[in-house]
């Protein structure tokens, strides 16, 4: 923009160096400019767009560091994955990737950047304290409780700007968002039993609290129906998982006609090994996975799976974290699981 009223009659360029300069040019207060540039809905849409257009026109960028010092906000959310019982698991695990993707989308929409880390508690016992009190983040999202429920509880007593993807326990301090895993396990086992399975197996380690809950649900349903149940420990990481599944299935395949797994990845791997052994799915062995990741619908046969609302959970986590950052009290959320029936279970008569 140029001013035509200089003494020489020549147009003079307006230099915008501060919020006050931009406010004067726009004919509004400095506070209105600050809110408009931050995208605040407290400023009318037309005014906000005009101020943002002026800022772009003059190449004005507010001092983000100074703004953060004034507000004591960093604009960054820490997202951490604790691997207490699964040391070989990677962030590239399909479940982590799906949840992180939805969290990143939601955080970006809310104006936050994401700081992602993987914690090995056996190597760094104060892993959660380090990120919560680092001063680098406005809040923390923890993906999975692993075997770290007590550690998270301790930190949650004094650090409130944190939400957890995981299981809920009555009276807990932490704000958890997650699926009712006990009910999910029970639904899966009842589905197998309803289709004729009587010799069930559960693949997964119970040291992770969510996996332990899934096993508990399977145990309840098996006991109710008088069905047998084998618990066969299995890691989530690829090579360990494959070796363990081959060993378990070689020893017990003839004793199993229905399998519930701790994850879709375990289920898909078990299907492949069973097929290599000459066992048909679902003719000889029915299988139900857990999570309903995209790969579940792409296998042959397509995998029956217990669905977690991962996208809805990610949205809820970000919403609750924002409330906590603003100083509001937040409550845990337990979501209902949903059975997605596909071709690895027999039709119900």
C-alpha positions in Angstrom: 0.0 0.0 0.0 1.3 3.5 -0.8 0.5 7.0 0.7 -0.1 9.7 -2.0 0.0 12.6 0.5 3.7 13.1 1.0 5.1 16.7 0.7 6.8 15.9 -2.6 3.5 14.5 -4.0 5.2 11.1 -4.5 3.7 7.9 -3.1 5.5 6.4 -0.1 5.6 2.8 0.8 4.1 1.8 4.2 6.5 -0.3 6.2 4.9 -2.8 8.6 7.2 -3.9 11.3 5.0 -4.5 14.3 1.5 -5.5 15.3 0.8 -1.8 16.1 1.8 -0.8 12.5 -0.6 -3.3 11.1 -3.3 -2.3 13.5 -3.0 1.4 12.5 -3.2 0.4 8.8 -6.2 -1.8 9.3 -7.9 0.7 11.6 -8.4 -1.7 14.5 -6.8 -2.4 17.9 -3.5 -4.3 18.3 -5.4 -7.0 20.2 -7.7 -7.5 17.3 -4.8 -7.9 14.9 -3.1 -10.4 17.2 -6.3 -12.5 17.5 -7.0 -12.3 13.7 -3.5 -13.5 12.8 -4.0 -16.4 15.3 -7.2 -17.3 13.5 -9.4 -16.6 16.5 -13.1 -16.8 15.8 -13.6 -13.9 18.3 -12.8 -11.7 15.4 -15.5 -11.3 12.7 -14.7 -13.3 9.6 -14.6 -10.3 7.3 -12.3 -8.4 9.6 -10.0 -11.4 10.2 -9.7 -12.0 6.4 -8.9 -8.3 5.7 -6.2 -8.3 8.4 -4.7 -11.5 7.2 -4.7 -10.2 3.6 -2.9 -7.0 4.7 -0.3 -9.0 6.5 0.4 -11.1 3.4 0.5 -8.1 1.2 3.2 -6.5 3.3 5.1 -9.7 4.1 4.4 -9.2 7.8 5.1 -12.2 10.1 4.7 -11.7 13.8 7.5 -12.7 16.1 6.4 -16.2 17.0 9.0 -16.7 19.7 7.9 -13.5 21.5 4.3 -14.5 21.2 5.0 -17.8 22.8 6.9 -16.2 25.6 4.0 -13.9 26.3 1.4 -16.7 26.3 3.7 -19.3 27.9 2.6 -21.7 25.1 4.9 -23.5 22.7 2.4 -24.6 20.1 3.8 -28.2 20.4 2.1 -31.4 21.7 4.3 -34.2 22.7 3.2 -37.7 21.5 5.0 -40.5 23.2 4.8 -44.3 22.7 6.1 -46.3 25.8 7.4 -49.7 24.9 7.8 -51.4 28.3 6.8 -54.9 27.3 7.4 -54.8 23.6 11.0 -53.5 23.2 11.2 -54.6 19.6 8.0 -53.0 18.4 8.4 -50.0 16.1 6.5 -46.8 15.4 5.9 -48.2 11.9 3.5 -50.7 13.4 0.2 -50.3 11.4 -1.8 -49.5 14.6 0.6 -46.8 15.7 0.7 -45.3 12.2 -3.1 -45.1 11.9 -3.5 -43.5 15.3 -0.6 -41.1 14.8 -1.9 -40.1 11.4 -5.3 -39.1 12.8 -3.7 -37.3 15.8 -1.4 -35.4 13.5 -4.3 -34.3 11.3 -6.4 -33.2 14.2 -3.5 -31.4 16.0 -2.6 -29.6 12.8 -6.2 -28.5 12.3 -6.0 -27.0 15.9 -2.8 -25.1 15.1 -0.4 -27.4 16.9 2.9 -29.1 15.8 3.6 -32.7 17.0 6.8 -33.9 18.7 6.9 -37.7 18.4 9.1 -40.0 20.5 9.3 -43.7 21.5 10.3 -44.4 25.1 12.0 -47.5 26.4 11.2 -47.4 30.2 13.8 -50.0 31.1 16.5 -47.6 29.7 14.9 -44.3 30.8 12.7 -44.8 33.9 11.8 -41.1 34.1 10.7 -41.2 30.4 7.3 -39.5 31.1 8.6 -36.9 33.6 11.2 -35.8 31.1 8.7 -34.9 28.4 5.9 -33.5 30.7 8.2 -31.1 32.6 10.6 -30.3 29.7 9.0 -26.9 29.0 9.0 -27.9 25.3 5.4 -28.9 25.0 2.0 -27.6 25.9 0.6 -31.0 26.6 1.3 -34.7 26.2 -0.5 -37.6 24.5 0.6 -41.1 25.4 -0.2 -43.9 23.0 -0.7 -47.1 24.9 0.0 -47.9 28.6 2.1 -50.9 27.9 3.2 -52.1 31.4 3.5 -48.5 32.5 0.1 -47.9 34.0 1.5 -47.1 37.5 4.1 -44.7 36.1 1.5 -42.8 34.2 -0.7 -42.7 37.3 2.0 -41.2 39.4 2.8 -38.4 36.8 -0.9 -37.7 36.3 -1.3 -36.8 40.0 0.6 -33.5 39.3 0.6 -33.1 35.5 -2.9 -32.5 34.2 -2.2 -31.6 30.6 -2.1 -35.2 29.4 -4.4 -37.8 27.8 -3.7 -41.5 27.3 -4.8 -44.0 24.7 -5.5 -47.0 26.8 -7.5 -48.9 29.3 -9.6 -47.4 32.1 -9.6 -48.4 35.7 -12.0 -47.0 38.3 -10.6 -44.2 40.4 -7.6 -43.6 38.1 -5.9 -40.2 37.9 -5.1 -40.3 34.2 -7.5 -39.3 31.5 -7.7 -42.3 29.2 -9.5 -42.7 25.9 -9.8 -46.2 24.6 -11.9 -49.2 23.8 -13.6 -51.5 26.2 -11.1 -54.3 25.6 -12.7 -56.8 28.0 -16.0 -56.5 26.1 -14.1 -56.7 22.8 -12.5 -60.0 23.8 -15.8 -61.4 25.0 -17.6 -60.4 21.8 -14.9 -62.1 19.7 -14.9 -65.3 21.7 -18.8 -65.5 21.7 -18.8 -65.1 17.9 -16.4 -68.0 17.4 -18.4 -70.1 19.9 -21.7 -69.3 18.1 -20.1 -70.6 14.9 -19.2 -73.9 16.5 -15.7 -73.3 17.9 -15.0 -75.1 21.2 -11.2 -75.1 21.4 -10.1 -71.5 21.6 -6.7 -69.9 21.6 -5.6 -66.3 22.4 -2.4 -65.0 20.9 -0.8 -62.1 22.8 1.2 -61.2 25.9 -0.8 -60.2 28.9 1.9 -57.8 30.3 0.3 -55.0 28.3 -2.8 -53.8 30.1 -5.0 -53.5 27.0 -4.0 -57.0 25.8 -4.6 -58.4 29.3 -8.1 -57.0 29.1 -8.8 -58.6 25.8 -7.6 -62.0 27.1 -9.8 -61.5 30.2 -12.9 -61.0 28.0 -12.0 -64.1 26.0 -11.6 -66.1 29.2 -15.0 -64.9 30.5 -16.8 -66.0 27.3 -15.0 -69.3 27.1 -15.9 -70.1 30.8 -19.5 -69.2 30.2 -19.8 -71.6 27.3 -17.6 -74.4 28.7 -15.1 -74.0 25.9 -11.4 -74.7 26.4 -8.9 -71.9 26.0 -5.1 -71.9 25.4 -3.2 -68.7 26.1 -0.2 -68.6 23.8 2.1 -65.6 24.4 3.0 -63.7 21.2 5.0 -60.4 20.7 3.8 -57.7 18.3 7.2 -57.2 16.5 7.4 -59.0 13.2 10.2 -61.6 13.5 9.5 -62.5 17.1 5.9 -62.8 16.3 6.4 -65.1 13.3 8.8 -67.4 15.2 6.5 -67.7 18.2 3.4 -68.3 16.0 5.2 -71.0 14.0 6.2 -72.7 17.3 2.8 -72.5 18.9 0.9 -73.6 15.8 3.3 -76.5 15.2 2.6 -77.7 18.7 -1.1 -76.9 19.1 -2.8 -76.5 15.7 -4.8 -79.7 16.1 -6.0 -78.5 19.5 -7.4 -75.2 18.1 -10.5 -74.5 16.1 -11.0 -70.8 17.0 -8.4 -68.0 17.5 -8.7 -64.5 18.9 -5.5 -62.4 18.5 -4.3 -59.3 20.3 -3.9 -57.5 16.9 -4.8 -57.8 13.3 -1.1 -58.2 12.4 -0.9 -61.3 14.6 -4.1 -62.6 13.0 -2.8 -62.1 9.4 0.5 -63.8 10.2 -1.3 -66.7 11.9 -3.5 -67.1 8.8 -0.5 -67.4 6.5 1.2 -69.9 8.7 -1.9 -72.1 9.0 -2.4 -72.0 5.3 1.3 -73.1 4.8 0.6 -76.0 7.2 -2.4 -77.1 5.1 -5.0 -75.9 7.6 -7.9 -74.0 6.1 -9.3 -70.7 7.4 -12.2 -70.7 8.4 -12.9 -74.3 7.6 -10.5 -75.8 10.1 -9.7 -72.8 12.2 -11.7 -69.5 12.6 -9.8 -66.3 13.3 -10.7 -62.9 14.7 -8.2 -60.1 14.9 -8.3 -56.8 16.8 -8.2 -53.2 15.7 -9.8 -53.5 12.2 -6.9 -51.9 10.4 -7.1 -51.4 6.6 -5.1 -54.6 6.1 -8.0 -56.6 7.6 -10.2 -56.1 4.6 -7.3 -56.8 2.2 -6.4 -60.3 3.2 -7.6 -63.4 1.5 -9.9 -64.5 3.1 -10.8 -61.1 4.5 -10.2 -60.9 8.3 -13.0 -60.7 10.8 -11.8 -58.1 13.4 -12.9 -56.2 16.5 -13.0 -52.6 15.4 -11.7 -49.8 17.6 -12.8 -46.3 16.6 -9.3 -45.0 16.1 -10.3 -41.8 14.3 -13.0 -40.9 16.8 -10.6 -41.7 19.6 -7.9 -39.4 18.1 -10.4 -36.5 17.8 -11.5 -37.1 21.4 -7.9 -37.2 22.7 -7.1 -33.8 21.1 -10.4 -32.2 22.3 -9.9 -33.4 25.8 -6.2 -32.3 25.8 -7.2 -28.8 24.7 -9.7 -28.6 27.5 -7.0 -29.7 30.0 -4.5 -27.2 28.6 -7.2 -24.5 29.2 -7.4 -25.6 32.8 -10.7 -27.5 32.6 -11.3 -30.8 34.2 -11.5 -33.8 31.8 -13.0 -37.2 32.2 -12.0 -40.6 30.7 -13.8 -42.0 27.7 -14.5 -45.7 27.2 -15.6 -46.5 23.6 -17.7 -49.6 22.6 -15.9 -52.1 20.3 -17.6 -53.3 17.2 -17.3 -56.7 15.5 -16.7 -56.5 11.8 -17.7 -59.8 10.3 -15.8 -61.0 7.3 -14.6 -64.3 5.8 -12.3 -65.8 8.5 -15.3 -66.8 10.6 -18.0 -69.2 9.6 -21.5 -67.9 8.9 -24.0 -68.1 11.7 -26.9 -70.5 11.0 
